[in-house]
Amino acid sequence: MCAGSSQVGKTSTDDVVRVGSRVRVHDADGEDVFTIVPECEADAFADRVSAESPYGQALLGHRVGDCVRFRAPGGIVSVTVVALG
């Protein structure tokens, strides 16, 4: 799924996934959009992923174009960060 990374020339911290970021990712099943939030605000039905979850932890610090791999209950998952907003 993850072919490459497009980090060349990116130095701004404004384009880094952090708590509060609205993130669009692409995986084998398509695209997903959600917000990274503190644990107490997490709500899967409202597309709010906890920053303390394996998924949230894996995404923190990454940029658009980055391939992110993490361990989920079903195995290793690969997603590509498509957009931040």
Number of C-alpha atoms within 10 A of each C-alpha: 13 16 8 10 14 11 12 6 6 12 9 8 11 11 16 17 25 22 19 15 17 18 21 18 22 18 16 11 7 8 13 14 15 17 24 26 21 16 14 9 13 18 13 10 7 10 15 20 26 21 23 17 15 14 19 21 17 16 26 17 13 18 26 20 18 20 22 21 16 15 12 11 7 6 8 9 15 16 24 25 23 17 16 19 11
